[in-house]
Amino acid sequence: MILKNKKAGMDTSLVNIILVLIVAIIIIGVAIYFIKYFTARSDREVCRASVLGGSVAQLAPVHGSENFIVPDCKTYSIIFYNDHVEINSKAAEVYVSQSHEYIKTFNELSSEVVNSVIAEELRQCWYQFLEGKKKVLTRANINVQLYTPDIGFLCDEVRFDPGVPQTRFTGFYDYLRDTLMPKSQVTYYEYLAEEDRICESYEGRLCWEDFFKDQYAETSGWPSVADISFSPGTTYVLLFLKHGKEANVATIGWGYRENYAAYALPWSAISSLDSLLRGSTK
């Protein structure tokens, strides 16, 4: 009887230990998930906060040596492989709009995957810089501008692994027009092109597309944003861009004033920028 009681006690203790271990594993798993989630979010929020701080600082600019108000933002490296995507050397989750799920691997790289990743990173780039609703990226000390400078921040560099067999990925513009952002009733196009933002020189026209034609069509090789496509062997960039006069300085001559946008461009197209800022990749 004593042996049976001891065995029963041992069995109960073993069950309790197993239950405790299972609960501990679940708690640790949930904790790891949230740590990863909030760590990823924090980089974007730190960037956005620093951009907002820089925007506020422009209200009382300090004159002196020529310096930019530099945002504390990362520059991300995107590499497309034939079966997965890496961002800053880590496997990335790809949002599949049809099934509303995230995947890390696939059988073959497709336009859907490429467009999904680039659209989401472009959204994050636009978000970090306050959706163009505040004055950012400025040379606060310049009293006289002889022309309207183009300033950009490099949000992402996009490359394709040499092993990708496809020659071209298309449909980016249609993807932006037709696809709702995750957990949103707003399409990528509505967010990037149609929301209210500073765009003073186009007088009510949809300046996202007109601004592209005026400033970047020639250097990008695309006559319009509707013709954007991505080819392996070419490096692309996702940029937050400013074109126009500083609102707080006098300008000699004619020029646009305070236009902001976020675009995907081939690397060669940024040669027309007067200044290109980039952040740490770590």
N, C-alpha and C positions, 0 to 999 in steps of 0.2 A: 504493500500500500504506500509506504514511504517513497519507494522508487518510482511508483506511478505518479505520485504528487510532484516529485522532483522533475520527472520527465515532462509532465504537464506544465510545470512552471517554466522549464527551459523552453518548451515549444512556444508558450505565450511570450516569453522574453524575446525569442528569435523573431516572432511575428512583429512585435513592437519595434524591434530594431530595423527590420526590413521596411516597415511602414514609415519610420522616421527617415530612413535613407531615401525612400521614394519621394517623400515630401520635400526633403532637403534638395534633391536633384531637381525637382520641379521649381522650387523657389530660386535655386541658382540659375536655372535656365531662363526663367522669367527675368531675373535681375540682369543677366548678360544681355538679353534682348533689349531691355529698356536702356541699359548703359550704351549699347551700340547706337540705338535710335537717337537718344538725346545727345550723344557725342557728335553724331553726324549732323544733327540739327544745330548744335551749338556753333559749329564753324560758320554756318550760314548766318546765324543770328549775331555772332561777333562781328562779322563783316558788315551786316546791315546796320548794327549799332554804330560802328566806326564811321560808316558813310554818313549816317545821320549827324554824328558829331562834327564831321567835316563840313556838312551843309550848314549847320548852325554857326560854325566858325566863320563862314563867309559873310555873315551879317556884320561882322566887325573885322575885316581883313587886316592882317599885319603887313605893312609895307617893308621891303628890305630886299634881301637876296632872293633870287628867283627859285622858288620852291613850289612843288605841288603839295596839295593836301592829300597825302597818300592813304587810301583806305587799307584797313587791316583785313585783307581778303586773300584767300588761297587761289592759286591757278591749278586747275585739275587737268590731269592727263588721261584721255580716253583712248583705249586701244580696242579695236574690234577684231576678234578672232572668229574663225568659222563656226565655233560652237559655244562661245561665251564672250562676255565683254568685261574688260578691266578698267576701273577708274582708280588712278593712283596705285596701280599694281595690285589691287584687290578686286576679286570677282564682284561684279555689280548685279543688282537685281533689275530685271527689265520688266517694265509694266506692259502687259498685254491688254489692250483696250477692249477687245471683244469679250474676253472672259473675266476681265477685272481682277486679274491675278498677277503675281510677280514670279518670274522664272530666272534661274541663274544659268541654265544650259539649254541648248536647242540643237537640233540636228544639222541645221545649215543657216548661215547668216542671211537674213532677208532684209528687204527695204523696210518692212514693218518694224524690225528690231532696230535698225539704224535710225529710222525716223523717230521712234519712241524715245531712245536714249538722248538724241540730240535735242529733240523738242523739250524734254524734261530739264536737261541741263541749261538750255536757253531760258526756260522759265525761271530757274533758280538764279541765273545771272541777272535777269531783269528784276527779280524780287530783291536781290541783295542791294541793288542800287535804287531802291525806293520807287520802282516802276516809273522813273522819270518825273516824279511829282515834286522833287526838290532839286535845287541847283547844286550840282556836284561836279567833281573833276575840274578844278579851276586853278589858274595861276593868279592867286589873290594879289600879288604885288605889282602886276603890270598896269601902269597907269594909261598907257596909250597902246592900242593894238592897230597895226597897219593892215591886218587881214583877219579873217575868221579862222582860228585854229581848230584842227580836228584832234581830239584827245580820245584815247580808248583805254579800257582796262581789259586785259586778257583773262577771261573767265575759264576757258578750256582750250586745250590743244587736242585735236582729233586726228588719229592715225589708224591705218589698217595694217594688220599683220600681213607679211608677204605671202603667207599661205592661203589667204582668202582668194578663191578662184573667180568670183564674180568681178565684172568690169565696171559696173555702175549700179547705184542704188537711187531710185527715183521716188517721186510722189510726196516729197517733203511738204510742199505748199498745201496739197490736198489734205495731208495728215493734220497740219495745223488748223485748217478750216473745219475739218469734220470731227476731230477728236476732242472729247471732253477731258480736261485735266483730272487727275486722280482725286476722288472725293470732292468733286466740284460739278456745277452745272454750267461752267464757263469753258469754252473751247480755248485751245492754245492761241488761236488767231485773235479771238476777242481780247485775251489778256495782253498779248504782245502788241497788237495793232490798233485796237479800238477803245481801250480804256482811256479815261482822261489822263493826260500828262502834259508836261511842258513841250509845246510844239508851236512856237509863236509865229513862224514865218510862212505857214501854209494856209492861214486864214480859214480854218474850218474844214479843209480837205483832209482826207485820210492820209496823213503825212508819212505813215510807216512805209508805204510802197513808193510814194513820190520821193521821199527822202532817200530811199535806196537808189532810185533811178538817177537822182541828181548827184549823189555823192559817191556811190560805190559800184554802179552798174559797169562802168568802163573798166575799172581795175579788177573787178571780180570776174568779168567775162560773161556774166548773166545780165541780160537786158532788163530783167525784172526778178523780184523774189519768187514769182511763180515758176521760174526756170531753174531753181536751185536743185542740184543733184550732187551725189557724192561718189567719187571714184577712188578705189585703192591705188596707192602710189602717189596720191596728193595729200598734203597736210592741210587740215582745215582749222579754223579758230572760231570760237564763240566769243563775241566781244560786246561789251557795253560801250556805246559810242556817244560822244558829244560833238556837235558841230555848231559853231555860232559865237557871237560876241559875248563877252562877259557882261553880265547885267550891271555890274558895279564899276565899269570903266568906260572911259570915252573911247570911241573908235573912229579912226580916220578912214573914210571911204565907205562903200556899200558892203553889206554882208548880212547873212542870216543871223538870227539870234536865238539862242537857247533851244536847240533841238536835241532830243535824246532818243536813242533806239538801241535795241539788241538784235544782232544778226549773226548768222552763220556765214562765214566767208572763207575762201581759200587763203592760205598764208600769204600768197603774193599780193593779195588785194590790200593788205595793211600798209603797203609801202607809201600810200598817200597820207598816212597819219603824221601829224607833227610830233606827237608824243604817244608812246605806248607804255602803259604801266602794267606790271605783272606782280603776282604775289608768290609766296612760298608754295612749293609743291608738297611739303611735308605736313 
